[in-house]
Amino acid sequence: MVEYEHGLCVCQYCDTKFLLDGNVPLQGEKLTVVSVRFYRSYRTYDYLYDLPEWVHKGDRLVVNGFDGETEVVVTGVRRVFAAELPMPLSAYKYVLRKSERSSNVVYAV
């Protein structure tokens, strides 16, 4: 008997969870992925976050963008296994640091 939970297949023999489309086991440490919006383009991209400080929606971060270091705003935070990422882990960039500006600053674009 195969059980399904939230898009995952759970093996009845060893309780290992697999993604339904690729049979990749979900194991190891979860990664923190932040969705960030760039101010000028309003485009949203995902970055890996491995800094020791907590991050929340609305926080301002500095990332390597097209034009070098760029300040962005966090639009979402989630914890996932590497196997759950839509692209290979090597395709993701890391957040460089939190911005020195206050999180409650409003920018006119």
C-alpha positions in Angstrom: 0.0 0.0 0.0 1.3 3.4 -1.0 0.4 6.5 1.0 0.4 10.0 -0.4 0.7 13.2 1.5 1.2 16.8 0.1 2.5 15.6 -3.2 4.8 13.0 -1.7 4.9 9.2 -1.9 5.7 7.5 1.4 7.3 4.1 1.2 5.4 1.6 3.3 8.5 -0.4 4.2 10.9 2.3 5.4 8.8 5.5 5.7 11.1 7.3 3.3 9.4 10.2 1.5 9.8 10.5 -2.3 8.8 13.2 -4.7 6.0 11.8 -6.9 7.6 12.8 -10.2 11.3 11.7 -9.7 11.5 9.2 -7.0 14.2 11.3 -5.2 14.3 10.6 -1.5 13.6 13.6 0.7 16.4 13.4 3.2 19.1 15.6 4.7 18.9 19.1 6.0 16.2 21.5 4.9 17.3 24.7 3.2 15.9 28.1 3.7 14.7 29.7 0.4 13.7 33.3 0.3 11.7 34.9 -2.6 12.8 38.4 -3.1 11.5 41.3 -5.2 13.8 43.7 -7.0 12.8 47.4 -6.7 13.3 48.6 -10.2 11.9 45.6 -12.2 9.4 44.2 -9.6 10.5 40.7 -10.6 10.7 38.0 -8.0 13.5 35.5 -7.7 14.4 32.7 -5.2 17.7 32.8 -3.3 19.2 30.5 -0.7 19.5 32.0 2.8 22.2 30.7 5.2 22.8 33.6 7.4 22.4 33.2 11.2 19.8 36.0 11.6 16.1 35.2 11.2 14.5 36.6 8.0 10.9 37.6 7.6 8.6 38.8 4.9 9.3 42.5 4.4 13.0 42.4 5.5 15.5 44.0 3.2 18.5 41.9 2.0 21.5 42.4 -0.3 22.0 39.9 -3.1 24.2 39.6 -6.3 21.9 40.8 -9.0 22.5 41.6 -12.7 24.2 44.9 -11.8 26.2 43.6 -8.8 25.1 44.0 -5.2 21.5 45.0 -5.1 19.0 45.6 -2.3 15.8 43.6 -2.4 12.7 43.0 -0.3 11.7 39.5 1.0 8.3 38.4 -0.3 8.3 34.9 1.1 10.3 32.4 3.2 10.1 28.6 3.1 12.1 25.6 4.2 12.5 22.8 1.7 14.7 19.8 1.0 17.2 20.1 -1.9 15.2 17.5 -3.9 12.1 19.8 -3.7 13.8 22.7 -5.5 12.6 23.2 -9.1 16.2 23.8 -10.3 19.5 22.2 -9.4 21.0 23.4 -6.1 24.0 24.8 -8.0 21.8 27.2 -10.0 20.8 29.1 -6.9 22.6 32.2 -5.6 23.0 33.0 -1.9 21.9 36.1 0.0 25.0 38.1 0.8 23.7 39.9 3.9 20.9 41.8 5.5 20.5 45.4 4.5 21.7 48.1 6.8 18.5 50.1 6.1 15.5 49.7 8.4 12.8 47.2 7.3 10.0 49.8 7.7 11.5 52.2 5.1 9.1 52.8 2.2 10.6 53.3 -1.2 8.9 55.2 -4.0 9.6 53.7 -7.4 
